[in-house]
Amino acid sequence: MRRTALALAISALLLHTAHAQQSGREAARLEAITVTADPLAEPGDELLQPTEVLAGSTLDDQRAGTLGETVAGLVGVQSSYFGPGVGRPIVRGLEGPRVQVLGDGVSTLDVSTTSVDHALSIDPFLADQIEVLKGPATLLYGSGAIGGVVNVREGRIPDRPIDGIQGRVELRADSVNDGRAAVGRIDAGNGLFAVHADWSRREGDSYEGPDGVEIENTQSDSDSRAVGFSITGDRGHVGIALSAYDAAYGIPPEEDEDEDEAAGASISKGSAARRHGKGGEGKIELDMDQRRVDLDARLLEPLSGWEKVDLRIGRNDYEHAEIKLDEGGEIGTQFFNDAIEGRIEAVHSPIGAWRGAVGIQASRRDFEALGDEAFVPPSETRDFGLFVVERAQFEPFSVELGARLDRQTVELDAGGSVKHRPVSLSAAGRWDFAEQWHASLNLDRAQRAPQAEELFSDGPHEATGSFEIGDPDLDEETANQVEIGLHWHAGTTEARVSAYHNRFDDFIFLAETGEEEDDLPVRVWTQADARFTGIEAEIKAQLADTAWGRWDGRLFADAVRGRLDDGGDLPRIAPGRFGAALDWSYEGWRAGIDVVRTGEQDRIAAFETPTDGYTLVDARLAWRSGPDGDWEVFVEGRNLTDASARVHTSLIKDRAPLPGRNVLAGIRLWF
């Protein structure tokens, strides 16, 4: 069924492409958006690595409570889920420590990769632009980017002259959890000096699932603020930003089994083995706090033969506590993460047909978990990497070559250390074989060093309901990926399809054992050879442009299969999807509807339960005061059919579906 649906969706794409080509409509293509996560700062449609960008009104329409949910509508991208406060991007079936999340090109420096219940310290409502680099991006950002990169462009350090005052404010409210949000930013300058300030306050009660059933202990609130200063000129800029992020969110508890049976609830087979607490106990709230300092500098034409040099440094002080609400607010575990990361990128002038960048990246992370349930020992992790990326054009071909060497050392405070030296290589090519067509080929050999949590975990983690055990003998995992793509564009219509195969040697994953320790299921960090195979397809077209408005359409489909070489499937692999969108705009009005079908997932690992498919229908309507208006009102409906949707990648899918029908409304103001 899943393969049939995917084939139908792709067939629809190809048929629509043929029709659009025959129509002969020609119009100017939208100006390409520069991808700042790329050191050469090239437009997204010119990069050889598959890239997605959210910006402008498209980003406004997709903003959600978590970064993962915000980008989940992109092809090949989904979101993890651990309640409304936690959602990290999943790129082509890979997540956690394999997808690097950046704020203005520097790691978030939080502990969101330590465990699936830990939230990111980035507020998507403050993003100017979100960039997703799919596939291995280890060359630029280290082994933590073996699955991809999500860069949130926040603009807290102005990098170009500002003359005057400008900014934006947004207010919104949600029905599904009585949510409220207020977000604002301001940028001011006199052409030389520039200052930035932003703030965000969001809060919500426990949300309602399908049929109006309240999902207990899913309240959340967050508070973010930042100030930045910079000096800008013809030769570049230098600036600093100070920021703070506080958040508290609940984790849905397991309900009492007797109560479930009395209510006639449907409990997946094996879910009883995942229960923790008794009689509905186990209510946990995570309270996190981060203070951060960032430095950003650019010097244009520093020396003959060099176009620019960029320096970025981030330093943070992070902590969060896992609070047991059922035990009088007792703290079960506290996490502390003091980290610093810096990178220097230098772009050289063209040498013949070649233009490229060399760079250095270094980081240090002091991690500590305290409390009776601290399952990871205190450690210090140090990383150092060197990289080079070179691009050239030999019409009609484009070529990119790159290499990176890393060194990682993890030292335990109690003594002992583990060292790894990942090496990554890549080659990519593009062939513009016709005016409207180009084909691409990407070859990657990327390595990832295991994290301290994968190496040394040993104990109960109440928030995830797991007893986690690491393995200090884990080796680097190596991804060998090949990807082929085909892209067609003509005027306002474009279509693309790509297929990839990623063979992992020594893939690291958290495996179910079927055993229990301290009344918790035992999950062990394990290593085995694995393969990921996937396909992505998308078509976007202007369907009509009449006196009554412009109509645009989109169709997409994606699917990935993750399995072990010796047989069996990997756990928590995102299921395939296909969807359609229709958008309308007329003068100050715009509206749209999205329908996305997520398939069932019955290709599961041992002790894992299957997940039913579901269809989500979203709609939106907005009115802006004129073509250059300074305010906009909007209303959106999400999950309009009140579908029961359970995220297969989530450890809490059996007890916490996605929110039910939600109507949200708000106003945006620009000045």
Summary of the structure (lengths in Angstrom):
residues: 671
radius of gyration: 24.3
end to end distance: 50.8
largest distance: 77.1
contacts: 2380
relative contact order: 0.13
helix: 11%
strand: 56%
